[in-house]
Amino acid sequence: MLISVKSSLETTVSSGAADESKESKSDIGNEIHLQPSILDTEQLQPQAQEIPLRYRLLAVSMILLFATGSSFAEAALSPLKATMIEELGINNAQYGAISSASSLVNSILPIIGGIGMDHWGATYAAILSSVFVLLGAVISAPAANTGNYELLIAGRVIMGLGSTVIESTQNKLYAHWFQGSWLACVFGVDIAWNRITGIIAKVTAVPMSNINGWWGWSLWIPAILCASNLGWVMLYWWFERSIPVQYRPPLGRDASKSENWRQRRFGLKTLYRLPMFFWVFCGSQVLQNGAVNVYTSNLADIQTRTRGTSKLAAGYNSSLSGIIPIVLTPLVGAFFDRWGWRMIIVSWTAILYITVFILIGLTKVHPLCPILISSFALSSGALPFLASIPILVGDDALLGTAFGVWKAFQNTNSVLLEVAAGAIQDRSQDNSYNNVIYLIVAIKCLEVILGPVYDVLDGRWLGHSLRMPEKKRIRFRTDIKAQGDPLIGWRSDRTAFTIVIAELSVAIVAAWVVSPNHESVRHASDILPGLHRVFHATIAVFQYSRIISGNQHADRGEEGSIRDQDVLFLELC
């Protein structure tokens, strides 16, 4: 039955396209902001709430697991610091290079990955990212067998090439399946699942290092999980191809039929298509997430220095802050979907963080008090921004690029502020955290003001879309599109684009200059040149499978292209 429905749909679509091709050809040629592939696929896309619930639940159950392996491998690293220093014969600085090996690469790569994702589809970007994650895990794990520190560094960098992009693919796919229904709630579930993964990884890291008296299992077990993640991604790819075409995400198999693979090029000019409000949003969030990262990364040490807490107790206390958000984060997302008012949470969260920073760093109250307060702040910290990006962009075809830009800002902010905080602490007497606390409190005071500012701009530029529940804002956006997009918040603006891109460029250069992790990139460079063959072979496999499955009724010219792809596939493999 499913096959008959699918064939009838494809027949209807192809006949409709033939009738409309003459009328739309000239219009498409004059369109400067939309690509032909986007126009072709958007005609087939229903609203997310119209997709059958069984498809959405199956999709989210697989997408949720895309990054589990990379998240587990990353979180399992910190409890193994003493073990790695002993087994690999390295010092604290070299361990620091391991723990942040992917930071520099991920200041640029998310943008490139996001642009490519919007052109070639989030599913194929997820497959390629999973391949890099698995390669990195498999390259780094043998360091336990050989005691090779450089091998571990190289593997972590290569893993970073895929880990940050695959998170953006998840966000883009969530937006397809749940936009207009429970999108923010799904974002919250994703954040909660990552926290669960992190807690499990930290709890099991040391026991894994004691299996059979060999610490290498703490690297090989995460590598096995990364392999299983690639399996989940491939299962989702099969699922996506087995459902009716009108329910599939755009720019997947349908876009490949309308354009030749080799003609699907992407460029940085895609960045200019992002709307003005999005750029203002990103540019005004300078160092905000970095302040939270400085707090979380130094929380245990702050307790030890200010209260004399033992390292074991400090680590236990710190872990408690991640438990409450597992439950509260999806509930905050459900609040956004049901009632809206996303920006008021921004100021409220900033006030909570200011309270936490002051209590933990400048007073002697029991550490559990600020830590429990911080758990509520963590529940609503990142979610308002993730839930707002699809609203600010207003175009599903640009969501991959938007999430990539946002991720680049976040990663760069973290590198800059963590280095700055370390330098400030080194210059203080007795390695005191007082000046660091003053800095991050000042940064969060700015965010208290930003919440009302965003709300005012939302009213002037987007008709208070950020205040609306999910279903209402989708209807509002549809009506505005029918009127020709009169709201300036969804329009491109050269001035905003230029200023914020310049800001990001300066921040990236500064992060590369001040970061102590150049050594990790140098070690990875010994392995990276050989990866281009793996990359192109993977591309050929996907391309070959798409052509075989999508051109069963090809004409003679297309059959010739299939033979050409056979040759290319065999040459690369």
Secondary structure, 3 states (H helix, E strand, C coil): CHHHHHHHHHHHHHHHHHHHHHHHHHHHHHCCCCCHHHHHHHCCCCCHHHCCHHHHHHHHHHHCCCCHHHHHHHHCCHHHHHHHHHHHCCCHHHHHHHHCCCCCHHHCHHHHHHHHHHHHCHHHHHHHHHHHHHHHHHHHCCHHHHCCHHHHHHHHHHHHHHHHHHHHHHHHHHHHHHCCCCHHHHHHHHHHHHHHHHHHHHHHHHHHHCHHHCCCHHHHHHHHHHHHHHHHHHHHHHHHHHCCHHHCCCCCHHHHHHCCHHHCCCCHHHHHHCCHHHHHHHHCCCCHHHHHHHHHHHHHHHHHHHHCCCHHHHHHHHHHHHCHHHHHHHHHHHHHHHHCCHHHHHHHHHHHHHHHHHHHHHCCCCCHHHHHHHHHHHHCCCHHHHHHHHHHHCCHHHHHHHHHHHHHHHHHHHHHHHHHHHHHHHHCHHHCCHHHHHHHHHHHHHHHHHHHHHHHHHHHHHCCHHHCCHHHHHHHHHHHHHCCCCCHHHCCCHHHHHHHHHHHHHHHHHHHHHCCCHHHHHHHHCCHHHHHHHHHHHHHHHHHHHHHHHCCCCCHHHHHHHHHHHHHHHHHC
